[in-house]
Amino acid sequence: MSLASGPAPAVPAPGRLSTLDRFLPVWIGAAMAAGLLAGRWIPGLDVGLNAVTVDGISLPIAIGLLVMMYPVLAKVRYDRLGDVTRDRRLLWSSLLLNWVLGPALMFGLAWALLPDLPAYRTGLIVVGLARCIAMVVIWNDLACGDREAAAVLVALNSVFQVLAFGLLGWFYLAVLPGWLGLPQSDLAVSGWQIAKSVLIFLGIPLLAGYLTRRLGEKARGRDWYETRFLPKLGPVALYGLLFTIVVLFALQGAQITSRPLDVARIALPLLAYFALMWAGSYALGAALGLGYERTTTLAFTAAGNNFELAIAVAIATFGAASGQALAGVVGPLIEVPVLVGLVHVSLALRRRFTTVSR
């Protein structure tokens, strides 16, 4: 990264942004509040939402995430992915952050800050193992990161998630605690459960986005696709995000508002985790000279987590009413407002980068 060594890239003026973009933190706050109040005050809402599942996956959450991811993945220029895969610094940094440092950091924070709460501690360790493959694409897009790099890193995380999640769960919950003389626990998770999460939450919107761009450009050309079609499609992603947030908070509204002290204890290591992972990843990207767009992508893909998988695994292994499941649910409730804040931090830092052309 070059700091103050050349002309900074232009940052869109707030007045040029849509109302939805400019007031996004307000809409997200309203969605969180609406979900919490609905879950607390509408009898049976959480039961009804939980009942609408397909093979153990919440249909409302799945719909929200797919609607959120599709427009972002339709923006990706798939003919430029080769440029990203040739950037070994980016790929190796992402693998190191996601599959070595991230799980280790969450393990350390969980044991340091929740030594007396084994269920919550285990739930947080599971969250740390589930690397983000869904919501990260919209945080990256809002922060003006590299869309093509995000698509590649998310796909890379997906492959490693299928291969490494179960193994790392065994290591961090049984092997490493045993070496350190700490209490051990087990994690029952099948490879199919992980692969199913990847196929649904990444495979479907990725295929839809690719086909949309391929067919749209073939029919009307790239100029029409990017200047006429994408601007109309773009806001749909934020509508999907807001819908997902309302559903997530509604599902656990009663439990969260009735156990505020437990939520606060769980939130503390999560806040430390998101801040340390994002800041450390950002510093690493800057030190490697990746430029603003790819540094931003590296930071958000490393800081985010696959809460859909973490919650599903916690419920399947420990039960829906378990402390492990509650820790998994609190994960996105903390992640959403924190990463929205980090989007604004990232955009503020954008002025300090010199454009790196690739």
N, C-alpha and C positions, 0 to 999 in steps of 0.2 A: 504494500500500500504506500502511496505517496501522499503525504499530508502537506497541504498548503504549498504545493510545488507546481501548481498549474491551475487552469480554469476549472472550477467545479462544474459537474454536470447540472443541467437545469433541473430544478425541482418544481413540479407543477404548483402553480399558485393556488391557495385554498379557494379562491373565488372561482376557479375553473372546475373544481371538483363537483360532482353531483351532490345533491342534498344527502343522499344515502351514505356516500363516502365521507363527507365532512362531519357528519354527526354519528358516525358508526359507533363510537363508545357509548353514546346516549342510547342508541337502539339496542346495543348489546346489554347495557345495564337494565333497560326496560324489559328485554326478553328474559333476563335472569330473574328479575323481580316478578314478572308475570308467571313464569314457570313455578317459582317457589310458592307464590300465593295460591296458584291453581292447585298445586299438589297438596297444599295445606288445607284449603277450604272446600275443595270439590270432593265430596265423599266418593271413594272408589275409583278416582281417576287413575291413580298409580296402578291399581289392580287391572283396570281396563286396558291401559297402555301396555302393561307387561303381558297381558293375555294375547295381544296381537303379535305373535312371533311366528317365524318360519324357521324350523330346524334350530331353535334356540336363539335366533337372532331377532332382536326387536325390529319389527317392520317399520314403525314410525321413525326410529333413529336411522335405520338403513336408508329410507327414502330421503330423509333430510341430508344425510351425508352424500348420497349419490347426486342429488340435485345441486349440492354445494360444489362438488368436485368436477362435475361434467363441464361447466363453462370454462373453468380454469384450464382443464386439460385440452379443451377444444382450441385454446389460444396457443398451445405449444406448437412450435415449428419443428415437426418431427424430422425434417430433412437436415436439421442442425444438431441432432443428438450425437453424431459422430465426433463433433468438435468437443463436446463435454467428455465423452469417454476417453479422449486422448489426454485429458487433464489429469495426470496421475496424482498430482498434489491434492486436488480436490477429492478424488475417489478414496485415496488412502487415508486422508484426514477424516473423511466422513466415517469410514469403517472403524478407525481408532476411537473416535468420539462416541459413536453409537454402540459399539459392541465391546469395548474395553473400558473406557473411562465412565460412560453413562451408568451402566449397571453397578460398577464399583462405587461410584459416588453415591448413588441412591442407597446401596447397602450400608455404606459408612454413615450417612445421615440418619437412616432409619434406626440403626443401632445406637447412635450417639444421642438422638433426641427422643426416641421412644423405647428406652430400655425396659420399661415396666409395662409396656402394652404390646405383647407378642403378636396378637391378631392384626392390629393396625400396622405393626412393623413388617409383617409378612406381606400384607396387602401392598404396601409401598414398594417393597422389593420386587413384587410381580409387576407393578406399574413401571419400574425402572427397566425391566427386561423387555417390555413391549414398546418397540421403537415406532415412531409415528409414520403412518403411510396414508393418512387421510386428511385431517384438518390442516396439516402443515402446508398443503398446497395453497390454501387461501391466505394464511399468514404471510407466506412468501410473496404471493401476488400483491397483497395490500402494501407490503414493504418494498415493492418494485424490485424483487430479487430476480434471478435468472430462471425463467420458467423451464427452459430445456434442462438446466442443471437440476432443478427440483424434480422433474420427471425421472431423470436417471437415478438420482440418489434415493428417491422413494422406491423405485423398482429394485435397486440394490438392497435396500433395507428389507424389502419384501422377501427376497431370496434368502437372505441371512436369517430372517425371522422364522421361516419354515425350517431351516436347517439347525438353528442354534438356540431357539427359545427354550425348548425342553431341556437341552443339555445345560444351559446356563441356569435354569431354574433349579436343577438338581445340584449344581455347583454352589450357588449362593444360598440355598436353603438347607442343604444337607452337608456337603463336603467342607466348604470354607468355615461354617460355624463349628463343625467338628474339629477342624484343625486348631481353631481359636479357643476351644473349650466352651463354646456357647451352645444354647439349646438349638436343636435341629428340628426341621419340619419337612414334609413331603409336598410335592406338587404333581397332581395327576392331570396331565394334559396330553391330548393325542395330536399327532402330526396333522391329521385331517382337520381338526378344529382350527389349527393355526392357518393351514392352507385355505380353508373355507373363508376365513376372515380376509385373507389377502385377495382371493379371487373375487369376493363380493365388493369390498371397499376400495380396491384398486383396479382389478381386472375389468369390471363392468364400465366404470367411467372412463378408464383409459382407452378401451376399445371404442366406446361411443365418441370420445373426443377425437381420436385418430380418424375414424370413419367420417365424422362431420367435416373435419378439415380437408381430408382427401377428396370427398365427394363435392364439397362446396367449392374448393379451388378448381376442380376439374370442370364443374358446371359454369362458374361465373368468373374465375380468376382470383388470384391472391389479393389484388387491390380491393375488389368488391368484398371479399371475405373479411378482410381485416378492417376496412373502413366503414362498411355498411352493416355486415352481419354481426360481427363480434360486439360492437357497442350495444346492440340490442340484447344480445345474449348475456353480457357481463353481469348486470344486476341480479340475474337469477341466482348466481352463486351466493350473494349476500342474503337473499331471501331464504335460501336453503340453510345457511349458517344460523340465521335467527330462529328459524323453525326448529333446528336441531337443539339449540340452546334451550328453547322453551320446553321441549320434550324432556331433555335431560334433567332439567331442574324440577319439572313437574313430577317425574318418576320418583325423585327422592326428596321432594319438598318437605313432607311431614317428618321424615327421619332426620333430615339435616337441621330443621328448625327446632326439633325436640332434643337434639344432642349437640348444642352449640360448643360446649367445652371440648368434646371429643373431636369435632370438626376443626376447632382451633389447634388442637394438638397435632392432628394430621396435616393441617395446612402449613405448619412451621417448617418441617423438612422439605415439603413440596416447594415452598417459596424459595428456600435456599437452593434447592436443586435447579429450578428453572433459571434463577439468576446466575448461578455459577456456570451452568452448562452453556447458556446463551453468551455470557460475557467471555468465558474461556474460548468458546468456538469462534466468536467474533475476533478476539485477539489473535487466535491462531491463523484465521483467514487473512487478517491484515498483515501479520508477520510474513506469511507466505506470498504476499503480493497478489492475491486472487482478484482484487478489485471489488468495488462495492456490491455488484449484483451477486457474484458467487460467494463472497464472504457472508452476505445476508442469507443466502440459501443454505450455506453450511451451518450457520448459527441456528436457524429455525428448524432445520431437519434434525439437528442434534438435541435441541431443547424440548421438542415436542414428543408426545408419547401416544401409543395406540391404545386409547382408553377403551375402545370397543372390545379388543382382545383381552385386556387386563380384567375388565369387569366380567366378561364371559368365563374366563379361566377361574377367577375367584369364586364366582357363583357355583360353577360346576364342581369345584374341588371342596369348597368350605361351606356352601349354602348361601342363599339369597339374603338371609338375616345376619350373616356373620360379620365380624369386624373386618375381615379381609375384604369382603365385598364393599363395605362402607368406605374403606380406604381407596378402593378402586374408583368408586363413584365420586369421592371428593377430588380425585385427580383432575378431571376436566373442569370441575367447578372452580378450581384455583387456576388451572392452566389458561382458561379462556380470558379472564380479565388481565392476567399477567402478560400473556403474549400479545394481547391488544395493546397494552402499554408499551411493550418492547417494539411493536411495529412503529410506534411514534418515535421511540428512541432511535431506532434504525434510520428512519427518514431524516431525523435531525442530524445524525452522523453522516448522512449521504453527502452533505456539502463539503466534507473534509477529504473526500476521496477524489483522486484524479481518475478520469475514465481510462480503463484498461481495455484496449481493443484487442479482440481475438479473432 
